[in-house]
C-alpha cells in the first residue's frame, strides 16, 4: 500500500494514550508482559517506565511522542510489512517511526525472542 499525506496526518494526530491499552492487550493475550512491552518501547525510544506513564498522562500525540524520543541507532534494521505497509518504503519519518513501534510490538506478541526484536548490527 502507498502511504498518503492523509494517512501521515492521521498517524501524527493519534494519541499515544489511546493506542497504548491496545498494545498491552495484544501482548498479554499472547502471554507476554507489560515489562516486555516497556522493554521494547524503551529500546526504540529511550523512554523509561516513568516517562511512558508521563506521556500517557499528558495524552500526547504520536508526533509529540516521537519528537521527545531518542530513536535507537539500530532502528533502521526494522524491516518488513506491518499494517499492509512495507516499512522500508515509508518516506514520512514520523509514520515510519510509528510503524517501527507497531512492528516491534507485533514481533513481541508473536513470541519472537527479545534478542531478535532488539536488533543488533551484524558483525
DOVO-621617 format. One record per residue: residue number from 0; residue in one letter; x, y, z of N, C-alpha, C, CB in turn. Coordinates in nm, 2 decimals. Last residue first. Glycine has a CB too. Layout:
// DOVO-621617
LUMVEX;resi;resn;n_X;n_Y;n_Z;ca_X;ca_Y;ca_Z;c_X;c_Y;c_Z;cb_X;cb_Y;cb_Z
LUMVEX;NUM;A;X;Y;Z;X;Y;Z;X;Y;Z;X;Y;Z;
...
//
This chain:
// DOVO-621617
LUMVEX;resi;resn;n_X;n_Y;n_Z;ca_X;ca_Y;ca_Z;c_X;c_Y;c_Z;cb_X;cb_Y;cb_Z
LUMVEX;122;X;2.79;-0.84;1.27;2.93;-0.81;1.27;2.99;-0.87;1.14;3.00;-0.87;1.39;
LUMVEX;121;X;2.49;-0.66;1.25;2.56;-0.78;1.22;2.71;-0.75;1.21;2.50;-0.86;1.09;
LUMVEX;120;X;2.34;-0.48;1.51;2.41;-0.48;1.38;2.48;-0.61;1.37;2.52;-0.36;1.37;
LUMVEX;119;X;2.04;-0.59;1.66;2.18;-0.56;1.67;2.24;-0.56;1.53;2.25;-0.66;1.77;
LUMVEX;118;X;1.71;-0.53;1.77;1.81;-0.55;1.67;1.95;-0.51;1.70;1.77;-0.48;1.54;
LUMVEX;117;X;1.51;-0.68;1.96;1.60;-0.56;1.98;1.73;-0.58;1.89;1.65;-0.56;2.14;
LUMVEX;116;X;1.42;-0.92;1.86;1.34;-0.80;1.85;1.42;-0.67;1.86;1.22;-0.80;1.95;
LUMVEX;115;X;1.62;-1.10;1.93;1.59;-1.08;1.79;1.51;-0.95;1.77;1.52;-1.20;1.73;
LUMVEX;114;X;1.60;-1.09;2.21;1.73;-1.05;2.14;1.72;-1.03;1.99;1.84;-1.16;2.17;
LUMVEX;113;X;1.34;-1.19;2.25;1.37;-1.05;2.27;1.50;-1.00;2.20;1.38;-1.02;2.42;
LUMVEX;112;X;1.19;-1.40;2.00;1.29;-1.38;2.11;1.33;-1.23;2.12;1.41;-1.47;2.10;
LUMVEX;111;X;0.85;-1.38;1.93;0.99;-1.37;1.88;1.07;-1.34;2.00;1.00;-1.26;1.78;
LUMVEX;110;X;0.58;-1.39;1.98;0.67;-1.48;2.05;0.81;-1.48;2.01;0.62;-1.62;2.04;
LUMVEX;109;X;0.40;-1.21;1.88;0.41;-1.34;1.81;0.51;-1.43;1.87;0.46;-1.31;1.66;
LUMVEX;108;X;0.44;-0.99;2.04;0.32;-1.07;2.05;0.32;-1.21;1.98;0.20;-0.99;2.00;
LUMVEX;107;X;0.69;-0.91;1.93;0.67;-0.94;2.07;0.55;-1.03;2.09;0.67;-0.82;2.16;
LUMVEX;106;X;0.60;-0.84;1.67;0.70;-0.94;1.69;0.70;-0.99;1.83;0.84;-0.89;1.66;
LUMVEX;105;X;0.43;-0.62;1.73;0.38;-0.74;1.67;0.47;-0.86;1.69;0.36;-0.72;1.51;
LUMVEX;104;X;0.61;-0.45;1.84;0.51;-0.50;1.93;0.44;-0.62;1.86;0.40;-0.39;1.95;
LUMVEX;103;X;0.77;-0.39;1.61;0.83;-0.45;1.73;0.73;-0.51;1.82;0.91;-0.34;1.81;
LUMVEX;102;X;0.57;-0.27;1.45;0.64;-0.40;1.41;0.70;-0.47;1.53;0.75;-0.37;1.30;
LUMVEX;101;X;0.50;-0.04;1.59;0.40;-0.14;1.56;0.46;-0.28;1.53;0.31;-0.10;1.44;
LUMVEX;100;X;0.75;0.09;1.58;0.69;0.06;1.71;0.58;-0.06;1.69;0.62;0.18;1.78;
LUMVEX;99;X;0.76;0.13;1.30;0.87;0.06;1.37;0.81;0.01;1.50;0.99;0.15;1.40;
LUMVEX;98;X;0.54;0.29;1.26;0.54;0.16;1.21;0.65;0.07;1.27;0.55;0.16;1.06;
LUMVEX;97;X;0.64;0.53;1.38;0.52;0.47;1.43;0.51;0.32;1.39;0.39;0.54;1.39;
LUMVEX;96;X;0.85;0.58;1.20;0.88;0.55;1.34;0.76;0.48;1.41;0.91;0.68;1.41;
LUMVEX;95;X;0.70;0.63;0.96;0.80;0.52;0.97;0.83;0.48;1.11;0.93;0.55;0.89;
LUMVEX;94;X;0.57;0.86;1.04;0.49;0.74;1.01;0.58;0.62;1.01;0.42;0.75;0.87;
LUMVEX;93;X;0.79;1.04;1.06;0.70;1.01;1.17;0.62;0.88;1.15;0.61;1.12;1.20;
LUMVEX;92;X;0.90;1.04;0.79;0.98;0.99;0.91;0.89;0.95;1.03;1.07;1.10;0.95;
LUMVEX;91;X;0.78;0.92;0.50;0.75;1.01;0.61;0.81;0.96;0.74;0.59;1.03;0.62;
LUMVEX;90;X;0.83;0.69;0.34;0.92;0.81;0.34;0.90;0.91;0.45;0.91;0.88;0.20;
LUMVEX;89;X;0.83;0.36;0.35;0.76;0.47;0.41;0.86;0.59;0.41;0.71;0.43;0.55;
LUMVEX;88;X;0.96;0.13;0.26;0.91;0.22;0.16;0.83;0.34;0.21;0.82;0.14;0.07;
LUMVEX;87;X;1.03;-0.02;0.48;1.14;0.04;0.41;1.09;0.14;0.30;1.22;-0.07;0.34;
LUMVEX;86;X;0.78;-0.12;0.56;0.84;-0.01;0.64;0.95;0.06;0.56;0.90;-0.08;0.77;
LUMVEX;85;X;0.50;-0.16;0.37;0.64;-0.21;0.38;0.72;-0.09;0.45;0.70;-0.25;0.24;
LUMVEX;84;X;0.18;-0.20;0.51;0.28;-0.11;0.46;0.42;-0.17;0.48;0.27;0.02;0.53;
LUMVEX;83;X;0.00;-0.36;0.64;-0.01;-0.35;0.50;0.09;-0.26;0.44;-0.15;-0.31;0.46;
LUMVEX;82;X;0.08;-0.36;0.91;-0.05;-0.29;0.87;-0.06;-0.27;0.72;-0.05;-0.16;0.95;
LUMVEX;81;X;0.40;-0.42;0.79;0.31;-0.40;0.91;0.19;-0.32;0.87;0.39;-0.33;1.03;
LUMVEX;80;X;0.67;-0.59;0.66;0.54;-0.54;0.64;0.46;-0.53;0.77;0.46;-0.62;0.53;
LUMVEX;79;X;1.03;-0.50;0.70;0.91;-0.59;0.68;0.78;-0.51;0.66;0.90;-0.68;0.79;
LUMVEX;78;X;1.26;-0.40;0.95;1.21;-0.41;0.82;1.09;-0.50;0.81;1.32;-0.46;0.72;
LUMVEX;77;X;1.48;-0.24;1.14;1.35;-0.29;1.15;1.29;-0.28;1.01;1.26;-0.21;1.25;
LUMVEX;76;X;1.72;-0.11;1.12;1.72;-0.25;1.09;1.58;-0.31;1.10;1.82;-0.32;1.19;
LUMVEX;75;X;1.69;0.15;1.21;1.68;0.13;1.07;1.68;-0.02;1.03;1.80;0.20;1.00;
LUMVEX;74;X;1.74;0.13;1.48;1.60;0.12;1.44;1.59;0.10;1.29;1.53;0.25;1.48;
LUMVEX;73;X;1.99;0.15;1.59;1.97;0.03;1.51;1.82;0.02;1.46;2.01;-0.09;1.58;
LUMVEX;72;X;1.98;0.38;1.75;2.06;0.38;1.63;2.04;0.26;1.54;2.21;0.39;1.66;
LUMVEX;71;X;1.66;0.46;1.87;1.77;0.37;1.88;1.85;0.37;1.75;1.73;0.23;1.92;
LUMVEX;70;X;1.55;0.80;1.91;1.54;0.67;1.84;1.67;0.59;1.85;1.50;0.69;1.69;
LUMVEX;69;X;1.44;0.95;2.17;1.57;0.94;2.11;1.58;0.80;2.04;1.69;0.96;2.21;
LUMVEX;68;X;1.14;1.14;2.17;1.21;1.02;2.17;1.35;1.03;2.12;1.14;0.91;2.10;
LUMVEX;67;X;0.99;1.36;2.12;1.06;1.35;2.25;1.15;1.23;2.27;0.96;1.36;2.37;
LUMVEX;66;X;0.88;1.30;1.88;0.96;1.42;1.89;1.04;1.42;2.02;0.88;1.55;1.88;
LUMVEX;65;X;0.71;1.09;1.94;0.84;1.06;1.87;0.93;1.18;1.87;0.81;1.01;1.73;
LUMVEX;64;X;0.51;1.23;2.09;0.58;1.11;2.14;0.71;1.08;2.08;0.49;0.98;2.12;
LUMVEX;63;X;0.42;1.42;1.91;0.49;1.46;2.03;0.57;1.34;2.09;0.40;1.52;2.14;
LUMVEX;62;X;0.31;1.24;1.72;0.40;1.34;1.68;0.49;1.38;1.80;0.33;1.46;1.61;
LUMVEX;61;X;0.12;1.10;1.87;0.24;1.03;1.82;0.35;1.12;1.78;0.20;0.93;1.71;
LUMVEX;60;X;0.02;1.32;2.14;0.01;1.26;2.01;0.13;1.18;1.97;-0.02;1.37;1.90;
LUMVEX;59;X;-0.03;1.27;2.49;0.04;1.32;2.38;0.00;1.25;2.25;0.19;1.31;2.40;
LUMVEX;58;X;-0.14;1.28;2.76;-0.22;1.25;2.64;-0.16;1.30;2.51;-0.36;1.31;2.66;
LUMVEX;57;X;-0.01;1.29;2.99;-0.01;1.41;2.92;-0.10;1.40;2.79;0.13;1.46;2.88;
LUMVEX;56;X;-0.02;1.02;3.06;-0.09;1.12;3.14;-0.11;1.25;3.07;-0.02;1.14;3.27;
LUMVEX;55;X;0.16;0.91;2.87;0.02;0.87;2.87;-0.06;0.97;2.95;0.01;0.73;2.94;
LUMVEX;54;X;0.39;1.04;2.95;0.34;1.07;2.81;0.19;1.02;2.80;0.42;0.99;2.71;
LUMVEX;53;X;0.43;0.93;3.20;0.41;1.07;3.19;0.35;1.11;3.05;0.55;1.14;3.20;
LUMVEX;52;X;0.47;0.66;3.13;0.35;0.70;3.21;0.32;0.85;3.20;0.36;0.66;3.35;
LUMVEX;51;X;0.71;0.68;3.00;0.60;0.63;2.93;0.47;0.67;3.00;0.61;0.47;2.92;
LUMVEX;50;X;0.87;0.78;3.22;0.84;0.87;3.10;0.72;0.82;3.02;0.97;0.87;3.01;
LUMVEX;49;X;0.87;0.55;3.38;0.82;0.68;3.43;0.78;0.77;3.32;0.92;0.74;3.52;
LUMVEX;48;X;1.00;0.36;3.22;0.86;0.34;3.26;0.79;0.47;3.30;0.85;0.23;3.37;
LUMVEX;47;X;1.19;0.55;2.97;1.18;0.45;3.08;1.03;0.44;3.12;1.27;0.49;3.21;
LUMVEX;46;X;1.27;0.58;2.63;1.18;0.62;2.74;1.18;0.51;2.85;1.04;0.64;2.69;
LUMVEX;45;X;1.41;0.51;2.40;1.49;0.56;2.51;1.40;0.60;2.64;1.57;0.68;2.47;
LUMVEX;44;X;1.27;0.40;2.18;1.26;0.54;2.21;1.35;0.60;2.32;1.12;0.57;2.25;
LUMVEX;43;X;1.34;0.12;2.15;1.32;0.21;2.04;1.33;0.36;2.07;1.18;0.18;1.98;
LUMVEX;42;X;1.37;0.04;2.42;1.48;0.02;2.32;1.46;0.11;2.20;1.48;-0.13;2.27;
LUMVEX;41;X;1.13;0.11;2.54;1.25;0.17;2.58;1.36;0.16;2.48;1.29;0.11;2.71;
LUMVEX;40;X;0.96;-0.07;2.40;0.94;0.08;2.38;1.06;0.15;2.42;0.82;0.13;2.47;
LUMVEX;39;X;1.06;-0.31;2.50;1.06;-0.28;2.35;1.05;-0.13;2.33;0.95;-0.36;2.28;
LUMVEX;38;X;1.01;-0.28;2.77;1.15;-0.30;2.72;1.16;-0.27;2.57;1.19;-0.45;2.75;
LUMVEX;37;X;0.73;-0.26;2.77;0.81;-0.15;2.80;0.96;-0.16;2.76;0.80;-0.12;2.95;
LUMVEX;36;X;0.68;-0.53;2.70;0.63;-0.42;2.62;0.71;-0.30;2.64;0.48;-0.40;2.64;
LUMVEX;35;X;0.79;-0.65;2.93;0.85;-0.68;2.80;0.81;-0.57;2.70;0.81;-0.82;2.75;
LUMVEX;34;X;0.61;-0.56;3.12;0.75;-0.53;3.13;0.83;-0.55;3.00;0.82;-0.62;3.24;
LUMVEX;33;X;0.37;-0.67;3.04;0.39;-0.52;3.02;0.54;-0.49;3.03;0.30;-0.45;3.13;
LUMVEX;32;X;0.45;-0.99;2.87;0.42;-0.90;2.98;0.43;-0.75;2.95;0.51;-0.93;3.10;
LUMVEX;31;X;0.28;-1.25;2.68;0.39;-1.16;2.70;0.35;-1.06;2.81;0.44;-1.08;2.58;
LUMVEX;30;X;0.06;-1.40;2.60;0.14;-1.45;2.71;0.27;-1.37;2.73;0.18;-1.58;2.67;
LUMVEX;29;X;-0.11;-1.28;2.42;-0.02;-1.38;2.37;0.08;-1.43;2.47;0.06;-1.32;2.25;
LUMVEX;28;X;-0.24;-1.10;2.57;-0.32;-1.20;2.51;-0.23;-1.32;2.46;-0.41;-1.15;2.40;
LUMVEX;27;X;-0.03;-0.91;2.61;-0.08;-1.00;2.72;-0.16;-1.12;2.67;-0.16;-0.92;2.82;
LUMVEX;26;X;-0.01;-0.79;2.36;0.10;-0.87;2.41;0.05;-0.96;2.52;0.21;-0.78;2.46;
LUMVEX;25;X;-0.27;-0.67;2.33;-0.21;-0.76;2.22;-0.10;-0.84;2.28;-0.16;-0.67;2.11;
LUMVEX;24;X;-0.30;-0.51;2.56;-0.39;-0.63;2.53;-0.33;-0.72;2.43;-0.53;-0.57;2.48;
LUMVEX;23;X;-0.10;-0.32;2.51;-0.10;-0.41;2.63;-0.18;-0.53;2.61;-0.15;-0.33;2.76;
LUMVEX;22;X;-0.19;-0.20;2.28;-0.06;-0.27;2.28;-0.05;-0.37;2.40;0.06;-0.17;2.29;
LUMVEX;21;X;-0.42;-0.09;2.37;-0.43;-0.20;2.27;-0.30;-0.27;2.26;-0.47;-0.13;2.13;
LUMVEX;20;X;-0.33;0.10;2.55;-0.40;-0.01;2.60;-0.42;-0.13;2.50;-0.54;0.03;2.65;
LUMVEX;19;X;-0.20;0.28;2.35;-0.12;0.20;2.45;-0.20;0.08;2.51;-0.08;0.29;2.56;
LUMVEX;18;X;-0.38;0.44;2.22;-0.33;0.32;2.15;-0.26;0.23;2.25;-0.24;0.36;2.04;
LUMVEX;17;X;-0.43;0.65;2.39;-0.55;0.57;2.34;-0.51;0.44;2.27;-0.63;0.66;2.24;
LUMVEX;16;X;-0.19;0.76;2.44;-0.26;0.70;2.55;-0.38;0.62;2.50;-0.31;0.81;2.64;
LUMVEX;15;X;-0.11;0.87;2.18;-0.04;0.75;2.24;-0.13;0.68;2.35;0.09;0.79;2.29;
LUMVEX;14;X;-0.34;0.97;1.94;-0.30;0.99;2.08;-0.24;0.86;2.13;-0.42;1.03;2.17;
LUMVEX;13;X;-0.28;1.08;1.61;-0.32;0.98;1.70;-0.26;1.00;1.84;-0.28;0.84;1.65;
LUMVEX;12;X;-0.16;1.27;1.45;-0.26;1.32;1.54;-0.31;1.21;1.64;-0.37;1.37;1.47;
LUMVEX;11;X;0.01;1.12;1.29;0.07;1.23;1.37;-0.03;1.27;1.48;0.10;1.35;1.28;
LUMVEX;10;X;-0.17;0.95;1.15;-0.07;0.90;1.24;-0.02;1.00;1.34;0.04;0.83;1.16;
LUMVEX;9;X;-0.31;1.15;1.00;-0.38;1.07;1.10;-0.29;1.01;1.20;-0.46;0.96;1.02;
LUMVEX;8;X;-0.10;1.23;0.83;-0.16;1.33;0.93;-0.24;1.26;1.04;-0.26;1.42;0.85;
LUMVEX;7;X;-0.05;1.00;0.69;0.06;1.06;0.77;0.00;1.15;0.87;0.16;1.13;0.68;
LUMVEX;6;X;-0.30;0.98;0.55;-0.25;0.88;0.65;-0.15;0.93;0.74;-0.20;0.75;0.57;
LUMVEX;5;X;-0.28;1.21;0.39;-0.39;1.20;0.49;-0.36;1.09;0.60;-0.52;1.16;0.42;
LUMVEX;4;X;-0.06;1.14;0.23;-0.05;1.25;0.33;-0.16;1.25;0.43;-0.06;1.39;0.25;
LUMVEX;3;X;-0.03;0.78;0.22;-0.08;0.91;0.17;-0.05;1.02;0.27;-0.23;0.90;0.13;
LUMVEX;2;X;0.15;0.50;0.12;0.12;0.59;0.24;0.09;0.73;0.18;0.25;0.60;0.34;
LUMVEX;1;X;0.04;0.23;-0.06;0.11;0.36;-0.06;0.06;0.44;0.06;0.09;0.43;-0.20;
LUMVEX;0;X;0.08;-0.12;0.00;0.00;0.00;0.00;0.09;0.12;0.00;-0.09;0.00;0.12;
//
